[in-house]
Amino acid sequence: MKKLFSALGLTIALFLTGCAKTPLASLEQDAQAKQFNTPSKGLSGIYIYRDSILGSALKKNLYIDDKFIGESAPKVYFYKQVAAGNHKISTESEFSNNNLSINTESGKNYFIRQYIKMGVFVGGANLEQVSEDKGKQAISSLKLAITH
């Protein structure tokens, strides 16, 4: 019971400590990414976004094919072009990464939503692929983060 109260206290403290910050791209780069242009031949575009304020004090690492692309924060998105084909999108969670496999086609954009979920000690994260319409709508009010 004592561990439960400790975990609860830690979770509440994380929610009250303020929002996590992540480096943002320029307004011009943000506007360009929000045009949702068709990727070049042989490439696919991957948008990963976090639209929820749940867990706003938490930053969670994001990876494409095990390559670090950045730390997410609330109300930001990442954009990365990759070769068309199979890809593993991963997010840091409470105890290990959660993965989402997608098969991308040349010249298409894909939209992945990262969401925070309650954990045992701290919030975890997971990923879901969403429709193009839902992704574009969500991203329209978010800010582009710098992709590594």
N, CA, C and O atoms as a DFTB+ gen file, in Angstrom:
592 C
 N C O
     1  1       0.822      -1.179       0.000
     2  2       0.000       0.000       0.000
     3  2       0.872       1.251       0.000
     4  3       0.548       2.244      -0.652
     5  1       1.984       1.195       0.739
     6  2       2.895       2.334       0.797
     7  2       3.486       2.616      -0.587
     8  3       3.638       3.774      -0.978
     9  1       3.820       1.544      -1.332
    10  2       4.359       1.705      -2.688
    11  2       3.330       2.352      -3.605
    12  3       3.679       3.180      -4.447
    13  1       2.079       1.983      -3.446
    14  2       1.015       2.559      -4.260
    15  2       0.915       4.059      -4.030
    16  3       0.801       4.825      -4.987
    17  1       0.956       4.485      -2.777
    18  2       0.885       5.915      -2.470
    19  2       2.121       6.653      -2.972
    20  3       2.021       7.794      -3.423
    21  1       3.285       6.009      -2.898
    22  2       4.508       6.624      -3.417
    23  2       4.409       6.819      -4.928
    24  3       4.759       7.877      -5.451
    25  1       3.930       5.793      -5.618
    26  2       3.778       5.883      -7.073
    27  2       2.750       6.944      -7.434
    28  3       2.949       7.705      -8.381
    29  1       1.666       6.999      -6.699
    30  2       0.634       7.998      -6.942
    31  2       1.184       9.403      -6.718
    32  3       0.918      10.311      -7.505
    33  1       1.944       9.577      -5.654
    34  2       2.551      10.878      -5.364
    35  2       3.510      11.305      -6.466
    36  3       3.513      12.469      -6.867
    37  1       4.319      10.382      -6.953
    38  2       5.245      10.678      -8.038
    39  2       4.499      11.067      -9.300
    40  3       4.878      12.021      -9.979
    41  1       3.452      10.342      -9.617
    42  2       2.655      10.644     -10.797
    43  2       2.038      12.033     -10.696
    44  3       2.071      12.795     -11.662
    45  1       1.487      12.365      -9.558
    46  2       0.883      13.696      -9.371
    47  2       1.949      14.774      -9.481
    48  3       1.715      15.815     -10.094
    49  1       3.114      14.539      -8.896
    50  2       4.197      15.519      -8.975
    51  2       4.611      15.765     -10.422
    52  3       4.875      16.904     -10.807
    53  1       4.669      14.703     -11.223
    54  2       5.034      14.863     -12.627
    55  2       4.011      15.689     -13.382
    56  3       4.378      16.478     -14.253
    57  1       2.744      15.525     -13.067
    58  2       1.707      16.304     -13.730
    59  2       1.755      17.769     -13.320
    60  3       1.367      18.638     -14.100
    61  1       2.218      18.053     -12.127
    62  2       2.201      19.416     -11.622
    63  2       3.493      20.182     -11.879
    64  3       3.546      21.386     -11.628
    65  1       4.535      19.518     -12.373
    66  2       5.823      20.187     -12.542
    67  2       5.920      21.014     -13.806
    68  3       6.944      21.661     -14.025
    69  1       4.915      21.021     -14.634
    70  2       4.946      21.837     -15.838
    71  2       5.099      21.000     -17.076
    72  3       5.236      19.778     -17.018
    73  1       5.074      21.673     -18.178
    74  2       5.120      21.003     -19.472
    75  2       6.547      20.727     -19.902
    76  3       7.451      21.524     -19.655
    77  1       6.737      19.593     -20.545
    78  2       8.019      19.274     -21.142
    79  2       8.206      20.133     -22.387
    80  3       7.242      20.432     -23.091
    81  1       9.420      20.518     -22.649
    82  2       9.735      21.321     -23.826
    83  2      10.616      20.491     -24.746
    84  3      11.422      19.680     -24.289
    85  1      10.455      20.698     -26.033
    86  2      11.312      20.055     -27.015
    87  2      11.683      21.123     -28.037
    88  3      10.867      22.004     -28.306
    89  1      12.878      21.081     -28.617
    90  2      13.282      22.122     -29.572
    91  2      12.365      22.148     -30.799
    92  3      12.057      21.109     -31.382
    93  1      11.944      23.332     -31.170
    94  2      11.024      23.494     -32.291
    95  2      11.743      23.986     -33.534
    96  3      12.739      24.704     -33.449
    97  1      11.225      23.590     -34.687
    98  2      11.730      24.057     -35.973
    99  2      11.242      25.492     -36.197
   100  3      10.439      26.010     -35.421
   101  1      11.725      26.114     -37.241
   102  2      11.310      27.479     -37.555
   103  2       9.854      27.503     -38.024
   104  3       9.298      26.478     -38.420
   105  1       9.255      28.680     -37.972
   106  2       7.878      28.831     -38.451
   107  2       7.771      28.484     -39.931
   108  3       6.755      27.944     -40.370
   109  1       8.814      28.790     -40.705
   110  2       8.821      28.473     -42.138
   111  2       8.835      26.961     -42.365
   112  3       8.115      26.449     -43.222
   113  1       9.666      26.248     -41.586
   114  2       9.724      24.788     -41.715
   115  2       8.392      24.163     -41.304
   116  3       7.933      23.203     -41.923
   117  1       7.776      24.713     -40.260
   118  2       6.473      24.230     -39.807
   119  2       5.429      24.420     -40.903
   120  3       4.672      23.499     -41.211
   121  1       5.390      25.604     -41.486
   122  2       4.425      25.892     -42.554
   123  2       4.647      24.974     -43.757
   124  3       3.688      24.505     -44.369
   125  1       5.899      24.724     -44.088
   126  2       6.228      23.843     -45.221
   127  2       5.742      22.419     -44.951
   128  3       5.146      21.791     -45.826
   129  1       5.995      21.908     -43.744
   130  2       5.582      20.539     -43.412
   131  2       4.063      20.404     -43.406
   132  3       3.529      19.340     -43.720
   133  1       3.366      21.487     -43.046
   134  2       1.900      21.457     -42.995
   135  2       1.251      21.570     -44.379
   136  3       0.025      21.554     -44.490
   137  1       2.060      21.683     -45.423
   138  2       1.515      21.628     -46.785
   139  2       1.261      20.183     -47.195
   140  3       0.551      19.925     -48.166
   141  1       1.845      19.238     -46.449
   142  2       1.642      17.804     -46.680
   143  2       1.941      17.424     -48.133
   144  3       1.194      16.676     -48.763
   145  1       3.054      17.958     -48.646
   146  2       3.453      17.670     -50.021
   147  2       3.723      16.182     -50.222
   148  3       4.075      15.469     -49.283
   149  1       3.556      15.734     -51.444
   150  2       3.843      14.351     -51.806
   151  2       5.351      14.133     -51.736
   152  3       6.103      14.885     -52.354
   153  1       5.810      13.126     -51.001
   154  2       7.247      12.844     -50.938
   155  2       7.798      12.477     -52.320
   156  3       7.064      12.027     -53.200
   157  1       9.083      12.679     -52.483
   158  2       9.750      12.348     -53.745
   159  2       9.620      10.865     -54.061
   160  3       9.345      10.048     -53.183
   161  1       9.824      10.532     -55.338
   162  2       9.742       9.137     -55.783
   163  2      10.686       8.262     -54.959
   164  3      11.851       8.602     -54.752
   165  1      10.159       7.136     -54.498
   166  2      10.951       6.204     -53.702
   167  2      10.919       6.496     -52.212
   168  3      11.425       5.708     -51.413
   169  1      10.321       7.636     -51.827
   170  2      10.272       8.019     -50.420
   171  2       8.838       8.078     -49.897
   172  3       7.889       8.248     -50.662
   173  1       8.704       7.937     -48.598
   174  2       7.434       8.096     -47.896
   175  2       7.645       9.140     -46.804
   176  3       8.752       9.294     -46.287
   177  1       6.585       9.848     -46.460
   178  2       6.655      10.812     -45.372
   179  2       5.991      10.233     -44.137
   180  3       4.907       9.657     -44.221
   181  1       6.636      10.384     -42.997
   182  2       6.060       9.914     -41.745
   183  2       5.913      11.100     -40.799
   184  3       6.890      11.758     -40.442
   185  1       4.678      11.354     -40.406
   186  2       4.356      12.361     -39.407
   187  2       4.043      11.622     -38.111
   188  3       3.201      10.725     -38.091
   189  1       4.720      11.999     -37.032
   190  2       4.428      11.437     -35.715
   191  2       4.046      12.610     -34.828
   192  3       4.800      13.575     -34.710
   193  1       2.885      12.529     -34.210
   194  2       2.437      13.662     -33.410
   195  2       1.905      13.247     -32.052
   196  3       1.511      12.104     -31.823
   197  1       1.912      14.225     -31.167
   198  2       1.373      14.039     -29.808
   199  2       0.453      15.211     -29.525
   200  3       0.910      16.335     -29.320
   201  1      -0.835      14.948     -29.514
   202  2      -1.829      16.014     -29.392
   203  2      -2.465      16.111     -28.021
   204  3      -3.245      17.031     -27.773
   205  1      -2.159      15.203     -27.135
   206  2      -2.781      15.178     -25.813
   207  2      -1.924      15.933     -24.802
   208  3      -0.698      15.958     -24.905
   209  1      -2.587      16.548     -23.825
   210  2      -1.835      17.193     -22.747
   211  2      -1.643      16.254     -21.564
   212  3      -0.947      16.596     -20.607
   213  1      -2.247      15.085     -21.619
   214  2      -2.035      14.093     -20.568
   215  2      -0.546      13.785     -20.485
   216  3       0.085      13.517     -21.508
   217  1       0.016      13.818     -19.303
   218  2       1.444      13.569     -19.138
   219  2       2.290      14.698     -19.669
   220  3       3.380      14.468     -20.193
   221  1       1.798      15.925     -19.540
   222  2       2.465      17.069     -20.156
   223  2       3.885      17.304     -19.650
   224  3       4.662      17.987     -20.317
   225  1       4.239      16.766     -18.506
   226  2       5.596      16.933     -17.991
   227  2       6.547      15.876     -18.543
   228  3       7.748      15.930     -18.280
   229  1       6.025      14.919     -19.302
   230  2       6.835      13.805     -19.780
   231  2       7.349      14.025     -21.197
   232  3       6.612      14.460     -22.081
   233  1       8.610      13.722     -21.391
   234  2       9.192      13.642     -22.730
   235  2       9.388      12.155     -23.021
   236  3       9.804      11.396     -22.146
   237  1       9.092      11.751     -24.235
   238  2       9.258      10.344     -24.601
   239  2      10.037      10.258     -25.908
   240  3       9.679      10.902     -26.894
   241  1      11.109       9.454     -25.913
   242  2      11.924       9.287     -27.110
   243  2      11.127       8.622     -28.222
   244  3      10.288       7.754     -27.982
   245  1      11.415       9.057     -29.451
   246  2      10.815       8.463     -30.646
   247  2      11.927       7.958     -31.561
   248  3      12.995       8.561     -31.662
   249  1      11.649       6.839     -32.221
   250  2      12.623       6.215     -33.117
   251  2      11.919       5.764     -34.391
   252  3      10.755       5.365     -34.371
   253  1      12.647       5.835     -35.491
   254  2      12.228       5.196     -36.737
   255  2      13.339       4.233     -37.103
   256  3      14.485       4.637     -37.299
   257  1      12.996       2.966     -37.195
   258  2      13.971       1.908     -37.489
   259  2      15.162       1.962     -36.536
   260  3      16.315       1.855     -36.954
   261  1      14.865       2.128     -35.262
   262  2      15.851       2.161     -34.174
   263  2      16.784       3.376     -34.223
   264  3      17.783       3.411     -33.504
   265  1      16.471       4.370     -35.058
   266  2      17.264       5.602     -35.105
   267  2      16.482       6.697     -34.391
   268  3      15.331       6.972     -34.732
   269  1      17.109       7.317     -33.402
   270  2      16.490       8.360     -32.602
   271  2      16.127       9.555     -33.487
   272  3      16.963      10.055     -34.240
   273  1      14.855      10.013     -33.388
   274  2      14.460      11.207     -34.154
   275  2      14.136      12.389     -33.253
   276  3      14.088      13.523     -33.731
   277  1      13.910      12.156     -31.958
   278  2      13.650      13.268     -31.052
   279  2      12.852      12.843     -29.834
   280  3      12.406      11.702     -29.719
   281  1      12.684      13.814     -28.913
   282  2      11.880      13.619     -27.710
   283  2      10.567      14.351     -27.891
   284  3      10.547      15.559     -28.131
   285  1       9.485      13.631     -27.778
   286  2       8.181      14.258     -27.954
   287  2       7.788      15.045     -26.716
   288  3       8.287      14.813     -25.615
   289  1       6.896      15.964     -26.930
   290  2       6.276      16.754     -25.870
   291  2       4.854      17.039     -26.335
   292  3       4.545      16.841     -27.510
   293  1       3.993      17.492     -25.453
   294  2       2.617      17.787     -25.875
   295  2       2.575      18.850     -26.964
   296  3       3.360      19.798     -26.964
   297  1       1.644      18.670     -27.884
   298  2       1.342      19.658     -28.929
   299  2       2.470      19.855     -29.941
   300  3       2.620      20.942     -30.499
   301  1       3.266      18.804     -30.179
   302  2       4.308      18.865     -31.209
   303  2       4.180      17.674     -32.154
   304  3       3.539      16.669     -31.844
   305  1       4.811      17.823     -33.314
   306  2       4.885      16.719     -34.267
   307  2       6.263      16.686     -34.905
   308  3       6.991      17.679     -34.900
   309  1       6.608      15.528     -35.453
   310  2       7.857      15.313     -36.169
   311  2       7.508      14.890     -37.592
   312  3       6.479      14.257     -37.829
   313  1       8.382      15.250     -38.541
   314  2       8.201      14.809     -39.922
   315  2       9.537      14.284     -40.423
   316  3      10.577      14.922     -40.257
   317  1       9.487      13.117     -41.035
   318  2      10.706      12.501     -41.557
   319  2      10.370      11.760     -42.841
   320  3       9.369      11.045     -42.906
   321  1      11.206      11.928     -43.867
   322  2      11.054      11.140     -45.090
   323  2      11.953       9.914     -44.983
   324  3      13.098       9.998     -44.537
   325  1      11.411       8.778     -45.400
   326  2      12.123       7.508     -45.350
   327  2      11.935       6.785     -46.680
   328  3      11.021       7.098     -47.443
   329  1      12.795       5.826     -46.946
   330  2      12.634       4.994     -48.140
   331  2      11.340       4.201     -48.008
   332  3      11.010       3.730     -46.920
   333  1      10.611       4.052     -49.095
   334  2       9.379       3.261     -49.063
   335  2       9.712       1.837     -48.647
   336  3      10.759       1.303     -49.012
   337  1       8.816       1.226     -47.882
   338  2       9.025      -0.145     -47.420
   339  2       8.581      -0.318     -45.985
   340  3       7.832       0.499     -45.450
   341  1       9.049      -1.393     -45.363
   342  2       8.674      -1.706     -43.982
   343  2       9.497      -0.872     -43.002
   344  3      10.707      -0.706     -43.160
   345  1       8.808      -0.353     -41.988
   346  2       9.479       0.468     -40.975
   347  2       8.930       0.159     -39.596
   348  3       7.765      -0.202     -39.429
   349  1       9.807       0.313     -38.612
   350  2       9.423       0.151     -37.211
   351  2       9.468       1.532     -36.563
   352  3      10.516       2.176     -36.516
   353  1       8.310       1.976     -36.064
   354  2       8.212       3.226     -35.335
   355  2       8.153       2.848     -33.859
   356  3       7.354       1.994     -33.477
   357  1       8.980       3.464     -33.028
   358  2       9.052       3.092     -31.611
   359  2       8.953       4.320     -30.727
   360  3       9.376       5.416     -31.094
   361  1       8.384       4.107     -29.559
   362  2       8.341       5.148     -28.541
   363  2       8.764       4.569     -27.211
   364  3       8.463       3.421     -26.883
   365  1       9.466       5.384     -26.455
   366  2       9.852       5.009     -25.101
   367  2       8.593       4.886     -24.247
   368  3       7.706       5.738     -24.304
   369  1       8.527       3.840     -23.475
   370  2       7.405       3.674     -22.561
   371  2       7.956       3.454     -21.162
   372  3       9.124       3.746     -20.903
   373  1       7.145       2.953     -20.277
   374  2       7.573       2.863     -18.877
   375  2       8.703       1.852     -18.668
   376  3       9.679       2.159     -17.983
   377  1       8.588       0.662     -19.239
   378  2       9.586      -0.368     -18.982
   379  2      10.396      -0.751     -20.218
   380  3      11.527      -1.218     -20.085
   381  1       9.846      -0.565     -21.407
   382  2      10.563      -0.848     -22.649
   383  2       9.855      -0.099     -23.776
   384  3       8.771       0.450     -23.581
   385  1      10.467      -0.081     -24.937
   386  2       9.850       0.613     -26.066
   387  2       8.597      -0.113     -26.539
   388  3       8.521      -1.340     -26.481
   389  1       7.622       0.649     -27.005
   390  2       6.471       0.101     -27.711
   391  2       6.697       0.364     -29.191
   392  3       7.130       1.451     -29.576
   393  1       6.404      -0.627     -30.017
   394  2       6.691      -0.552     -31.451
   395  2       5.425      -0.637     -32.286
   396  3       4.442      -1.271     -31.901
   397  1       5.472       0.013     -33.430
   398  2       4.412      -0.058     -34.430
   399  2       5.085      -0.321     -35.771
   400  3       5.962       0.441     -36.179
   401  1       4.691      -1.381     -36.459
   402  2       5.243      -1.693     -37.776
   403  2       4.304      -1.167     -38.842
   404  3       3.092      -1.376     -38.776
   405  1       4.873      -0.478     -39.834
   406  2       4.069      -0.001     -40.962
   407  2       4.803      -0.308     -42.259
   408  3       6.033      -0.349     -42.298
   409  1       4.038      -0.521     -43.308
   410  2       4.583      -0.727     -44.646
   411  2       4.195       0.493     -45.469
   412  3       3.015       0.715     -45.740
   413  1       5.191       1.286     -45.868
   414  2       4.911       2.537     -46.568
   415  2       5.100       2.382     -48.073
   416  3       5.898       1.571     -48.545
   417  1       4.339       3.188     -48.806
   418  2       4.434       3.213     -50.262
   419  2       5.082       4.513     -50.716
   420  3       4.955       5.550     -50.065
   421  1       5.770       4.438     -51.830
   422  2       6.422       5.611     -52.404
   423  2       5.398       6.713     -52.684
   424  3       4.313       6.448     -53.203
   425  1       5.759       7.958     -52.331
   426  2       4.920       9.101     -52.647
   427  2       3.735       9.314     -51.718
   428  3       2.862      10.128     -52.019
   429  1       3.685       8.602     -50.593
   430  2       2.555       8.752     -49.668
   431  2       3.040       9.208     -48.301
   432  3       4.168       8.930     -47.893
   433  1       2.152       9.919     -47.602
   434  2       2.397      10.331     -46.228
   435  2       1.630       9.422     -45.276
   436  3       0.544       8.941     -45.597
   437  1       2.213       9.195     -44.097
   438  2       1.620       8.352     -43.072
   439  2       1.588       9.129     -41.760
   440  3       2.479       9.931     -41.479
   441  1       0.567       8.885     -40.973
   442  2       0.335       9.654     -39.755
   443  2       0.243       8.713     -38.558
   444  3      -0.569       7.789     -38.531
   445  1       1.098       8.975     -37.570
   446  2       1.188       8.158     -36.370
   447  2       0.931       9.064     -35.167
   448  3       1.567      10.106     -35.008
   449  1      -0.003       8.652     -34.335
   450  2      -0.311       9.404     -33.113
   451  2       0.368       8.724     -31.930
   452  3       0.193       7.526     -31.706
   453  1       1.138       9.491     -31.183
   454  2       1.711       9.007     -29.936
   455  2       0.785       9.466     -28.814
   456  3       0.381      10.629     -28.773
   457  1       0.457       8.570     -27.923
   458  2      -0.385       8.954     -26.796
   459  2       0.223       8.436     -25.499
   460  3       0.907       7.413     -25.472
   461  1      -0.047       9.176     -24.424
   462  2       0.460       8.838     -23.106
   463  2      -0.615       8.065     -22.357
   464  3      -1.799       8.394     -22.428
   465  1      -0.192       7.042     -21.648
   466  2      -1.118       6.244     -20.854
   467  2      -0.557       6.120     -19.443
   468  3       0.652       6.215     -19.231
   469  1      -1.428       5.912     -18.508
   470  2      -0.997       5.772     -17.118
   471  2      -0.142       4.522     -16.964
   472  3      -0.385       3.494     -17.596
   473  1       0.867       4.640     -16.104
   474  2       1.738       3.518     -15.847
   475  2       1.772       3.190     -14.366
   476  3       1.027       3.771     -13.576
   477  1       2.630       2.267     -13.997
   478  2       2.763       1.874     -12.605
   479  2       3.487       2.972     -11.817
   480  3       3.038       3.364     -10.740
   481  1       4.613       3.466     -12.358
   482  2       5.406       4.485     -11.678
   483  2       5.352       5.830     -12.385
   484  3       5.380       6.875     -11.735
   485  1       5.277       5.812     -13.670
   486  2       5.256       7.024     -14.480
   487  2       4.471       6.695     -15.750
   488  3       4.318       5.523     -16.093
   489  1       3.983       7.696     -16.434
   490  2       3.205       7.443     -17.648
   491  2       4.027       6.769     -18.726
   492  3       5.212       7.057     -18.893
   493  1       3.398       5.884     -19.445
   494  2       4.024       5.226     -20.575
   495  2       3.512       5.854     -21.863
   496  3       2.682       6.762     -21.824
   497  1       3.992       5.385     -22.982
   498  2       3.554       5.908     -24.274
   499  2       3.292       4.763     -25.226
   500  3       3.865       3.682     -25.091
   501  1       2.418       5.008     -26.195
   502  2       2.146       4.034     -27.229
   503  2       1.875       4.775     -28.529
   504  3       1.790       6.003     -28.544
   505  1       1.742       4.031     -29.614
   506  2       1.571       4.598     -30.947
   507  2       0.394       3.956     -31.649
   508  3       0.092       2.782     -31.438
   509  1      -0.272       4.747     -32.493
   510  2      -1.323       4.201     -33.343
   511  2      -1.290       4.931     -34.685
   512  3      -1.091       6.145     -34.742
   513  1      -1.488       4.176     -35.752
   514  2      -1.589       4.796     -37.069
   515  2      -3.006       5.333     -37.221
   516  3      -3.976       4.658     -36.876
   517  1      -3.119       6.562     -37.743
   518  2      -4.423       7.189     -37.934
   519  2      -4.602       7.538     -39.406
   520  3      -3.648       7.521     -40.184
   521  1      -5.831       7.853     -39.770
   522  2      -6.129       8.216     -41.159
   523  2      -5.446       9.528     -41.524
   524  3      -5.081      10.322     -40.657
   525  1      -5.284       9.731     -42.813
   526  2      -4.678      10.972     -43.300
   527  2      -5.486      12.184     -42.853
   528  3      -4.912      13.181     -42.417
   529  1      -6.803      12.111     -42.954
   530  2      -7.651      13.243     -42.553
   531  2      -7.491      13.558     -41.069
   532  3      -7.329      14.719     -40.692
   533  1      -7.535      12.529     -40.231
   534  2      -7.399      12.744     -38.790
   535  2      -6.016      13.307     -38.459
   536  3      -5.897      14.213     -37.634
   537  1      -4.984      12.780     -39.092
   538  2      -3.620      13.254     -38.855
   539  2      -3.426      14.695     -39.274
   540  3      -2.846      15.485     -38.528
   541  1      -3.901      15.048     -40.452
   542  2      -3.769      16.433     -40.930
   543  2      -4.512      17.401     -40.022
   544  3      -4.012      18.483     -39.714
   545  1      -5.694      17.011     -39.600
   546  2      -6.481      17.878     -38.732
   547  2      -5.756      18.118     -37.405
   548  3      -5.684      19.253     -36.933
   549  1      -5.226      17.066     -36.812
   550  2      -4.510      17.207     -35.541
   551  2      -3.260      18.059     -35.700
   552  3      -3.002      18.944     -34.885
   553  1      -2.488      17.799     -36.739
   554  2      -1.213      18.492     -36.947
   555  2      -1.417      19.974     -37.237
   556  3      -0.534      20.782     -36.949
   557  1      -2.557      20.344     -37.798
   558  2      -2.787      21.749     -38.145
   559  2      -2.661      22.684     -36.939
   560  3      -2.358      23.864     -37.113
   561  1      -2.885      22.185     -35.730
   562  2      -2.793      23.038     -34.538
   563  2      -1.543      22.745     -33.696
   564  3      -1.415      23.264     -32.587
   565  1      -0.626      21.924     -34.209
   566  2       0.594      21.561     -33.479
   567  2       1.798      22.283     -34.064
   568  3       1.694      22.949     -35.094
   569  1       2.954      22.146     -33.392
   570  2       4.175      22.787     -33.846
   571  2       5.204      21.714     -34.209
   572  3       5.312      20.682     -33.547
   573  1       5.952      21.987     -35.274
   574  2       6.968      21.060     -35.761
   575  2       8.188      21.065     -34.840
   576  3       8.756      22.118     -34.550
   577  1       8.580      19.876     -34.386
   578  2       9.792      19.713     -33.575
   579  2      10.967      19.437     -34.496
   580  3      10.795      18.944     -35.610
   581  1      12.138      19.755     -34.030
   582  2      13.354      19.474     -34.795
   583  2      13.606      17.971     -34.770
   584  3      13.650      17.351     -33.708
   585  1      13.769      17.403     -35.954
   586  2      14.026      15.970     -36.103
   587  2      15.533      15.739     -36.190
   588  3      16.234      16.434     -36.925
   589  1      16.022      14.762     -35.436
   590  2      17.456      14.425     -35.462
   591  2      17.737      13.470     -36.575
   592  3      18.884      13.065     -36.766
